[in-house]
């Protein structure tokens, strides 16, 4: 199964995590603790955020998945596992070459 994942994609995600959260699964965006239904505030490795007026968006869903599966909300291994579960990608033409 590991051969299904592109080294380029994994590297990009790791770089994003470094910039977004400094690889800290328990950090809130701008160090302002929010609620799971707040809009435009990120949490965790990937800074999951509810956007577009959806208070039950990506931030809410990562929290819901972590709790319902018995993980601590700041469990970095669990958040990394959730990335595959969530499978959220924003397709852009320039990404297709990878």
N, C-alpha and C positions, 0 to 999 in steps of 0.2 A: 504494500500500500504506500509506503514512503516514496516510491519512485513516481507516484502520481503528482507529487508536489514539486513545482519548479524552484530550483535554488534561487533564481532571481526574485521570485515572489516572496519566498521566505526571508531573503536578505532585505527586501524592501520593507516587509512587515517589521522586522527587527529594528531597522533604522527608524521607522515610524514610531515604534514603541519607545525608542530612546528619546526622540524629540518630544513626543506627546507626554510621556509619564516618567521619563528617566528610568525606565524598567521597574517602576514601583507600582505593584498591583493594588495598593491601598490608597493611592493619591487621587484627590479631587482636583479638577481644573482650577488653576489660580489659587490653590490651597483653601478654597471656599467650600466647606462641606455643604452638600445639597441633599435633596430628597430624590428618590427614584422616579418621581413623576415630574421633576423640574424640567424645564426646557432650556436648551442651549448651555448645559453644564456637563462636562465630561467626567468620567470616573474610570480608574483602572488602567491596565496596560495599554489598551487601545483607546482610552478616553471615550468610551461608549457614551453617546449623547442622544437625547430625545430632540428631534428637530421637526420643523414644518408644522408645529402646533400639535404634534402627536405626543401626548403625555405618557403613552404606553408604548413608546418606541424602543430604540436599541438599548438605552440605559435601563429602562424598566425591565426589558426582557432579559438582559444579562443578569440582573439581580434576581429576577424570578427563577431563572434556570439554576443559578448557584444555590439559592436557598432550597428549592425543591429537590435538588440532588444532594443535599447535605453538606455542601461546601461552605467554608467561611467566605465572606464576600471579598476578602483581600487575598485569597488563595491564587497565586500566580499560575500554578500548574492547571488549576481548574479553569481560570480565564483563558489560558492557552488552548485548553481542550474545547472551550466554548466557541472559539473561532471557527473550528471545523463544523460544529453543530449549527452555528448561525449562518455560515456560508453566504456572507453579504459582500457582494462585489459591485463596484460601480464601473460598468464597462465604458471604456474610452478607446477610440480608434488607435491611438498610439500605443496602447497596451497589447494589442493583438499580436505584435511581433514576438511577444514573450509567451 
